[in-house]
């Protein structure tokens, strides 16, 4: 089988999906529930069965310690730190990914989105597929990614789909969020500027830097309340610039990795199966054996 696609996985999206969607029917030897570990491991095995050319997982470990918190202390302030039980599952999911031969990355200073941006830069010529449903990652469709793939819905979104949904190009997502805000990340928006107004402004000015330099032109646009919008842009200029910095993805992280190291690595099925037993998901042992037998044969 010829390896084709390069998959860069937003791990936390799927870990939390399974954590909230699956019943607590699995328990590790040390007594923690492991429904997220079961769901995430099953998901990774399905991804490996697609025989990817390259594959990597990006995990979030920067809540409260990200460089964005230095810029804006309230960044993601509404999100609670994982409790001990959830932290166990998050760590177990990464351990399973690595046992399956999948390159895995995390940072206390950078978010998974920044890691995915950096990996996209590294894999640009391969046209990676970003496995996520996070709108912020739409930015990567102008940085070399070919699509965002919502695995659960089996829905691919390309640059045209992002444009149709938000009214802006993928490369303008950070500018868009700087205007409308992002409540999920506690990034403030400009009062009175909603999605349609933001899209209209970015169609005219392309980015917020050009917009803030041309607020006098905004007052003359055929927009309802144009003069008031222009005044608010001037009033909130500093906030807008900060918000864009918060929403922009960093792609220059030193991951100390070469492209070849993102190929699926030969994995020991017995080791992965033993880990599955430890995590109380022994029902996946047969699938682990089948998947790794094929994957190891293809990487020899």
Buried (B, 14 or more C-beta within 10 A) or exposed (E): EEBEBBBBBBBBBBBBBBBEEBEEEBBBEEEBBBBBBBBBBBBBBEBBEEBBBBBBBBBBBBBEEBBBBEEBEEBBEEEEEBEEEBEBBBBBBBBBBBBBBBBBBBBEBBBBBBBBBBBBBBBBEBEBBBBBBBBBBBBBBBBBBBBBBBBEEEEEBBBEBBBEEBBBBBBBBBBBBBBBBBEEBBBBBBEEBEBEBBBBBBEBBBBBEBBBEBBEBBBEBEBEEBEEBBBBBEEBBEBBEBBBBBBBBBBEBEBEBEBEEBBBBEBEBEEBBBBBEBBBBBEBBEBBBEBBEBBBEBBE
